[in-house]
Amino acid sequence: MHFVTAIYEGKTFIGLTDESQGFILDLQLIEEKKNGRITLPSTLLECLKLGEEFIEIVVSLRDWVFTQKDSTSYFRKMKEVTLLAPIPRPSKNVFCVGKNYKDHVLEMGSEGDIPEHIMIFTKAPTTVIGHQENILLHKELTDQLDYEGELAVVIGKQGRQIDEQEAMDFVFGYTIINDITARDLQARHKQFFLGKSLDATCPMGPVLVHKSAIEDPHMLQISTKVNGETRQDASTSYMMFTIPEIIATLSKGMTLEPGDIIATGTPAGVGKGFKPPRFLKKGDIVEVYVEGIGSLINQVEKA
């Protein structure tokens, strides 16, 4: 199942799309027609808090639609809607794993920089934008804006001190994040937060894929293109710290909750890794692809 948050004729709705992402089913519209009332929350974040009940409701609604003669009336064509991030405003900062691909560590430093323990930083909720929204250039603050294509994990149920062997039970699904970074701010302030938290520097989407549709998140192709040129091309199998390890580490003393988002790190090929560096400039189009999820495409603002 592939979930979206989208706008159709001025109304935001939660939708279910097919793998080709050609159409979207409006879940609340279907529920109202089927049951005469709406019980589903209006945001995907709130829906995740329902746990397995949410999936049961969605399956029931999907199956009902395809028994109806007028089933197409519940479909929205992708070209008719505006996609938002699946979770447009996370309730917490987005968790991010740093230095999780060895080749990326080496392009940014040396063998001595390979972490012994998982490195975690965060991006503010105000960074989040959706597919096809513009990345802000922030030219008054930085001239070293960089891209980082990443697989992101979305938590589906609350937990603390989660055992690594049980960690995948707490995953709802997966999406794509482009961890846009101001490298000069990172260097100037000697930490990650400011350089990672500029407004509109966390493209996310285009869909949130339920975990049942991804056989092994550690065996997915991931790539990033800038203006059609492939810059990053790797596999999530190269992650040094696995998703269960990340979840177990984060939850040791912190409660993870439905809707929490974890970006799992970026492979080699970022702009700063080139000699000379190849930072983003106005008008650049960045496409991050993750197998089984699709492509997240954003343009750097032209103004």
C-alpha positions as CSV (number, residue, x, y, z in Angstrom):
1,M,0.0,0.0,0.0
2,H,1.2,3.4,-1.0
3,F,-0.2,6.4,1.0
4,V,-0.1,10.1,0.0
5,T,-1.2,13.4,1.5
6,A,-2.6,15.5,-1.4
7,I,-4.7,18.5,-2.3
8,Y,-7.6,18.3,-4.7
9,E,-9.8,21.3,-5.5
10,G,-8.5,23.1,-2.4
11,K,-9.1,20.2,0.0
12,T,-6.4,18.2,1.7
13,F,-7.0,14.5,1.8
14,I,-5.3,11.2,2.6
15,G,-5.1,8.9,-0.4
16,L,-4.1,5.4,-1.5
17,T,-2.2,5.1,-4.8
18,D,-1.1,2.3,-7.0
19,E,2.5,1.4,-7.5
20,S,2.6,3.3,-10.8
21,Q,1.3,6.3,-8.9
22,G,-1.2,7.0,-11.7
23,F,-4.2,7.5,-9.6
24,I,-5.2,8.1,-6.0
25,L,-8.2,6.8,-4.0
26,D,-9.7,9.4,-1.6
27,L,-10.1,7.4,1.6
28,Q,-12.4,9.7,3.5
29,L,-14.6,10.1,0.5
30,I,-14.9,6.3,0.1
31,E,-15.6,5.9,3.8
32,E,-18.4,8.4,3.8
33,K,-20.0,6.8,0.8
34,K,-19.6,3.2,2.2
35,N,-20.6,3.9,5.9
36,G,-22.5,7.1,5.8
37,R,-19.9,8.8,8.1
38,I,-16.2,9.6,8.4
39,T,-14.2,8.1,11.2
40,L,-10.7,8.3,9.7
41,P,-8.6,11.2,11.0
42,S,-7.9,13.9,8.5
43,T,-4.1,13.5,8.6
44,L,-1.9,10.6,8.0
45,L,0.0,11.3,11.2
46,E,-3.2,10.8,13.2
47,C,-4.1,7.7,11.1
48,L,-0.8,6.1,12.1
49,K,-1.8,6.3,15.7
50,L,-4.7,3.9,15.0
51,G,-2.2,1.1,14.5
52,E,-3.3,-2.0,12.7
53,E,-6.9,-0.7,12.8
54,F,-5.9,1.8,10.2
55,I,-4.6,-0.8,7.8
56,E,-7.8,-2.9,8.3
57,I,-10.0,0.1,7.5
58,V,-8.0,0.9,4.4
59,V,-8.1,-2.7,3.1
60,S,-11.9,-2.7,3.7
61,L,-12.4,0.6,1.8
62,R,-10.1,-0.4,-1.1
63,D,-11.9,-3.7,-1.5
64,W,-15.3,-2.1,-1.4
65,V,-14.5,0.5,-4.1
66,F,-13.6,-2.2,-6.6
67,T,-17.1,-3.8,-6.2
68,Q,-18.8,-0.6,-7.1
69,K,-20.0,0.2,-10.7
70,D,-19.1,3.9,-10.2
71,S,-15.7,3.1,-8.7
72,T,-13.9,5.6,-10.9
73,S,-15.7,8.5,-9.1
74,Y,-13.5,7.8,-6.1
75,F,-10.3,8.1,-8.1
76,R,-8.1,11.2,-8.5
77,K,-5.6,11.4,-11.3
78,M,-2.2,12.2,-10.1
79,K,-1.9,15.1,-12.5
80,E,-5.0,16.6,-10.9
81,V,-3.6,16.9,-7.4
82,T,-0.8,18.6,-5.6
83,L,1.2,16.2,-3.5
84,L,2.4,17.3,0.0
85,A,4.9,15.4,2.1
86,P,3.2,12.2,3.4
87,I,3.5,13.8,6.9
88,P,3.6,17.5,6.0
89,R,4.3,18.6,9.6
90,P,6.0,16.0,11.8
91,S,5.3,16.3,15.5
92,K,9.0,16.0,16.2
93,N,12.2,16.9,14.5
94,V,13.2,14.4,11.8
95,F,15.8,12.0,13.1
96,C,18.8,11.6,10.8
97,V,21.7,9.1,10.8
98,G,25.1,10.6,9.9
99,K,28.0,8.8,8.3
100,N,26.1,5.5,7.7
101,Y,27.8,4.7,4.3
102,K,31.5,4.1,4.4
103,D,32.2,5.5,1.0
104,H,30.4,8.8,2.0
105,V,32.5,9.0,5.1
106,L,35.7,8.6,3.0
107,E,34.6,11.2,0.4
108,M,34.1,13.7,3.3
109,G,37.1,12.7,5.4
110,S,39.2,9.6,6.1
111,E,39.1,6.1,7.6
112,G,39.5,7.7,11.0
113,D,36.1,9.4,10.6
114,I,34.2,6.0,10.4
115,P,31.9,6.0,13.5
116,E,32.1,3.3,16.1
117,H,28.6,4.2,17.3
118,I,25.6,5.5,15.4
119,M,25.7,9.3,14.9
120,I,22.3,11.0,15.2
121,F,21.3,14.6,14.4
122,T,17.9,16.2,13.6
123,K,16.1,18.5,11.2
124,A,13.3,20.9,12.4
125,P,9.7,20.1,11.2
126,T,9.7,23.4,9.3
127,T,12.2,22.0,6.9
128,V,9.7,19.5,5.4
129,I,8.3,20.0,1.9
130,G,6.7,17.7,-0.6
131,H,7.4,16.3,-4.0
132,Q,7.7,19.0,-6.7
133,E,7.9,21.8,-4.1
134,N,10.8,24.2,-4.4
135,I,13.9,23.9,-2.2
136,L,14.8,27.3,-0.8
137,L,18.2,28.5,-1.8
138,H,18.8,30.7,1.2
139,K,21.5,32.7,-0.7
140,E,21.7,35.3,2.1
141,L,23.0,32.5,4.5
142,T,24.8,30.0,2.4
143,D,26.5,29.3,-1.0
144,Q,27.2,25.7,-0.2
145,L,23.8,24.0,-0.4
146,D,24.1,20.3,-0.9
147,Y,21.9,17.3,-1.6
148,E,21.7,13.9,0.3
149,G,19.3,11.2,-1.0
150,E,18.1,8.9,1.7
151,L,15.7,6.1,2.6
152,A,13.5,7.1,5.5
153,V,11.7,4.9,8.0
154,V,8.4,5.9,9.5
155,I,7.5,4.5,12.9
156,G,4.1,2.9,13.3
157,K,3.7,2.3,17.0
158,Q,5.0,3.6,20.3
159,G,7.9,2.0,22.0
160,R,10.9,2.6,24.3
161,Q,13.9,0.3,25.0
162,I,13.0,-1.6,21.8
163,D,14.9,-4.8,21.3
164,E,16.8,-5.0,18.1
165,Q,15.2,-8.3,17.2
166,E,11.7,-6.8,17.5
167,A,12.5,-3.3,16.0
168,M,11.0,-4.0,12.6
169,D,7.6,-4.6,14.3
170,F,7.6,-0.9,15.2
171,V,8.0,0.2,11.5
172,F,5.0,1.4,9.6
173,G,6.7,2.0,6.3
174,Y,9.2,3.9,4.2
175,T,9.5,7.1,2.2
176,I,12.3,9.2,0.6
177,I,14.1,12.2,2.1
178,N,16.5,14.6,0.5
179,D,18.6,15.9,3.4
180,I,19.5,19.3,2.0
181,T,22.5,20.7,3.9
182,A,24.3,24.0,4.1
183,R,27.9,22.8,4.4
184,D,29.3,26.2,5.3
185,L,26.9,26.6,8.2
186,Q,27.9,23.1,9.4
187,A,31.5,24.1,9.4
188,R,31.0,27.5,10.9
189,H,28.9,26.4,13.8
190,K,30.7,23.1,14.5
191,Q,27.4,21.2,14.7
192,F,24.7,19.9,12.3
193,F,21.4,21.4,13.4
194,L,21.6,24.9,11.8
195,G,23.0,23.7,8.5
196,K,20.4,21.0,8.3
197,S,17.3,23.0,9.5
198,L,16.9,25.8,7.0
199,D,13.2,26.2,5.9
200,A,12.2,24.0,2.9
201,T,15.3,21.8,3.0
202,C,13.8,18.4,3.7
203,P,11.9,17.2,0.7
204,M,9.9,14.1,1.6
205,G,7.8,11.7,-0.4
206,P,6.2,11.3,-2.8
207,V,4.5,8.4,-1.1
208,L,4.7,6.5,2.2
209,V,4.9,2.8,1.4
210,H,3.6,0.3,3.9
211,K,6.3,-2.1,5.1
212,S,4.4,-5.1,3.6
213,A,5.3,-3.8,0.1
214,I,9.1,-3.7,0.8
215,E,10.5,-7.2,1.2
216,D,13.9,-6.1,2.5
217,P,14.7,-2.4,3.1
218,H,18.4,-3.2,3.3
219,M,18.4,-4.3,-0.4
220,L,17.1,-1.3,-2.3
221,Q,18.8,0.7,-5.0
222,I,19.1,4.4,-4.1
223,S,20.3,7.1,-6.5
224,T,20.3,10.9,-6.8
225,K,20.4,12.9,-10.1
226,V,21.0,16.6,-10.5
227,N,19.7,18.0,-13.8
228,G,19.6,14.4,-15.1
229,E,23.2,13.6,-14.2
230,T,23.6,10.7,-11.7
231,R,25.6,11.8,-8.7
232,Q,24.7,9.1,-6.1
233,D,24.2,5.4,-7.0
234,A,24.3,2.7,-4.4
235,S,22.4,0.1,-2.4
236,T,20.9,0.4,1.1
237,S,22.8,-2.9,1.7
238,Y,25.9,-0.6,2.2
239,M,24.5,0.9,5.4
240,M,26.9,0.3,8.3
241,F,24.1,0.5,10.9
242,T,20.9,-1.3,10.0
243,I,17.4,-0.1,10.6
244,P,16.9,-2.4,13.7
245,E,20.2,-1.1,15.2
246,I,19.1,2.5,14.6
247,I,15.7,2.0,16.2
248,A,17.1,0.1,19.1
249,T,19.7,2.8,19.8
250,L,17.2,5.7,19.5
251,S,14.7,4.1,21.8
252,K,17.1,3.2,24.6
253,G,16.0,6.2,26.6
254,M,13.6,8.0,24.3
255,T,10.1,7.0,23.4
256,L,9.5,6.6,19.7
257,E,6.0,7.4,18.6
258,P,3.8,6.8,15.5
259,G,4.8,9.2,12.8
260,D,8.4,9.6,13.9
261,I,10.6,9.8,10.9
262,I,14.2,8.4,10.6
263,A,16.4,9.2,7.7
264,T,18.9,6.4,7.4
265,G,21.9,8.2,5.9
266,T,23.3,9.0,2.4
267,P,25.7,7.2,0.2
268,A,28.7,8.7,-1.6
269,G,28.3,11.3,-4.3
270,V,27.2,14.4,-2.5
271,G,28.3,17.8,-3.9
272,K,30.9,18.4,-1.3
273,G,32.6,15.1,-2.2
274,F,33.6,16.3,-5.7
275,K,36.8,18.1,-6.4
276,P,36.0,20.9,-6.8
277,P,32.7,20.7,-4.9
278,R,29.5,20.8,-6.9
279,F,26.9,22.6,-4.8
280,L,23.3,23.3,-5.8
281,K,22.5,26.5,-7.6
282,K,19.2,28.2,-8.5
283,G,17.1,26.2,-10.9
284,D,18.8,22.9,-10.3
285,I,16.4,19.9,-10.4
286,V,17.2,17.1,-7.9
287,E,15.7,13.6,-8.2
288,V,16.1,11.0,-5.5
289,Y,15.1,7.5,-6.4
290,V,14.6,4.6,-4.0
291,E,13.6,1.2,-5.4
292,G,10.0,0.2,-4.4
293,I,9.1,3.8,-3.5
294,G,9.6,5.9,-6.6
295,S,11.2,9.3,-7.3
296,L,11.2,12.5,-5.2
297,I,11.8,15.5,-7.5
298,N,12.4,19.0,-6.4
299,Q,13.8,22.2,-8.0
300,V,16.0,24.7,-6.2
301,E,14.1,28.0,-6.3
302,K,15.1,30.2,-9.2
303,A,14.5,33.6,-7.4
